[in-house]
Amino acid sequence: MDSRIRYAILPFLIAFILLARDVSVFALPSLRVEDGKDIFAYFYANTNISEIFRFKVGYIPLMPNLIGYGLVHLPARIIPYGFVGLPLLFSIFVYSVFCAPVYRVFVKSDLMRATLCSLFALTPFFHYDLYFGVDYIIWNSLFLLSLFLLVPAPRAVHLSLIWLAVVILLIFSNPLSIIFLPVLIYWLVFDSRHRLVYFICICASIFYSAVGISRQSFFGEVGLVDGSK
């Protein structure tokens, strides 16, 4: 089978796998748990655009904030479907990325990479909100960030600028993104073509760690401040 056909089929295969794990996802979208009480309710009541930088449990989850802010401005009938549809589309994209030709340096066979991408969607520990929840999108964003940083930034200037914007968005969406700082430093040293791009990413990572995470609130939430949890 032509590799281009596999690239075209793969997203539909991943979509089928994810939807088959819960066929009722679009039948009655219900704004489950955090999506309802922490995202929809919050942005429905707080419509100022500055709210996309709001803190939630001690950190700024930029991607869920952007999605939540945008979705509440849709017609009311469409909003619940957006809250499951956008995370689903993002999951499909994230799990398809490794099939791109740039990852041949790790797995040469296109078919094998496509198979691995399918396995991402077939993980035995299925979690509804991981694939269909806006609040849980931070974990797929962290996974996507790890995939992007496995390889150097694109050579074309316009693509490297898009890459930079996406990487900064991903960094600002999960407080654990700071773990990739050594990887960014590695690319800064060894990829001379994009040193400015990596320098900006490093600055963004440090800035987010310093300003986008409330130490007392975040570490208190996970029980690392006073040992009470």
N, C-alpha and C positions, 0 to 999 in steps of 0.2 A: 504494500500500500504506500502511495506517495506520502512523504512526510507532511506536506501541506494539508493533505486530507486528514491526517491524524491530528494536526494542530487544530483543525476546524471541528473535528468530532469530539475531541477531549473535553471541552467545556460542557457540551451537552451530556456526555457520559457522567461527568462529575455532578452536574445538576440532577440527573436522573437518580444517582446514588443517594444524594442528600435528601431529595424529596421523597424517595422510597423509604427512607428511615422514619419519616413522619408525613404520611400522605395528607394529613388533615391541616397542614401548616397554613394553607391559604383558604381553607374552608371557613374558619372562624378565627381570624387573628385577634388575639385578646390582650395585647400590650402586657405581656407577662412581667411579673415582679418588677425589677428595676426599670425596665422600659416604660412601664406605666407610671409608677409613683415617683421615680427619680428623674426621668428624662421628659416624658410627655407632659406630666403635670407641672414640672418646673418651667419648661420653656413656654407652655401655654399661659402661665401666669407672669413670666418674665420675658418680654419680647424685645428688650433692647439688644442690639447686635453685640454690645460689649459682653453679653452673657456667654458668648462662645468661649470666653476665657475663664469661666467660673470653675471653682475648685469643687471636687466631689471626693469625699473620703480622703482628703489630704493632698490631692494632686489634680492637675488639669488634664482631663481626658479629651484632647482637642478634637479627634475624629468623632467620637460619640456626641460631643457638644455641637459640632457643625451639622451633623446629620439630624440630631434632635431639633436644633433651631430651624433648619430648613423644612423638616417634615411637618411641623405644627402650622406652617403657613400654607399647607395644601388644603384642598376641600376636606371637610371633616370625614366624609365617607371613605376617602382614599388613605387617610393617615395610618390606620392599623395595617393596611397592606404594605405601605411603605416601610413600616417598622420591621417587617419580616422580609420584604423583597430586597431592600438594599443590602442588609447583611448577607443574604443568600448570594446576591451577585458578587459581593466582595469575597465571600468564601470561594466561589467558583474561580474568580480571578487569581486569588492567592494560591489555590491548589493546582492551578494550571501553569504558573510561572516557571516552574523547574523544567518544563518541557521545552522552553525556548532554546534555540541553538547555542546561545552563549554558555549554557551549562554542559556542553559536550566535553569540556575540559575535565569534568568530574565523572560523567557517564556518557560514553561515546554513542551508544545506541539510542536513537530517537524513540524507538519502541519501548526500550527499557525505562527511559525517563517518563514516558507517558504512563507506563504501568505503575511507576512509583507515585506519580501524581494521583492516579486512581486510588492507590493505597492510602493517601492522605485523607481521602473522603471515606475510606472503609475502616478507619480506626475503630477498634472494638469498644472503646469507651465513649460512646455517643453521648453528646450533651446538646440538647435542643438549643439552648441559648448561645452556645458557641458558634453555631451555624446560622441561626435565625434571630439573634438578639443584637440590638444596637449597643447596649451596655457592654456586652462581652466581646465586642469587635476589637477591643484592645489586644486580645490574645492573638487573633489572626494578624493584626497589624504588627505585632512583635515578630511573628513568624515571617511575615513578608519582609520586614526589615532585615532579618537574618539572611534571607535569600538574596536580597539586593546587595548585601555587603559581602557575599561569597565571591563576587566578581567585580572587576573595576567598573567605574561609571562609563556610560556610553561615550564613544569618541566624538560623534557629531555634537556641535555646540548646542543646538536647540534641544536635542535629546538629553544632554547632560544637565541642562537647566531644568527640564521636566523632572529628571531623576533627582536633582537637588531639592526641588520643591516637595516631591513625594517623600523623600527620606526625612526632611525636616518635619513634615506632617506626622510621619510615623514615630519619630523621636518624641514629639510632643503629645503622643497619644498613650504612652505607657511608661510609668516611672521606672520600669526595669530596663528601659532602652539604654541607660548609662552603661550597661554591661558590654555594649559594643564599642565603647570609647577606644579600647586597645586596637580593635579592628580598624577603626577610622584612622588611628595614628599609623598603623601598618601601611594602609593605602597612601597616606600622606607622604610616607618615606619612600615607598617603592613605585608609586604611580605618578611620575613627574608631570604627566600631561594634565592631570586634574588636581594639582595640589591646592589651588584656590578653592575648588569645590569641597575638598575634604576638610580644609581649614574652616570653612563656613559651617560644615556639619559638626566639627568638633566644638566650635564656639556655641552652636545651637544646643548641643548635648550638655555642655557645661552650664549654659544659661538656664536650660530647663531644669537641670538638677538643682540649681541654686535658687531659682525663682518659681518654678512650676510645681515644686513639691514642698508642702508644708511638713517639716520634719515631725513636729509634735503631733499633728493630726494623723499623718500617714502611718508613721511607725507606731503610734498609739493604737491605730486601727488594727494593725497586725500583731500587737502585743509585744513590741520591742522597746518601749519607752521606760516603763516602770516595772516590767516583769509581772504585771497583774493578770496577764492573759496567758 
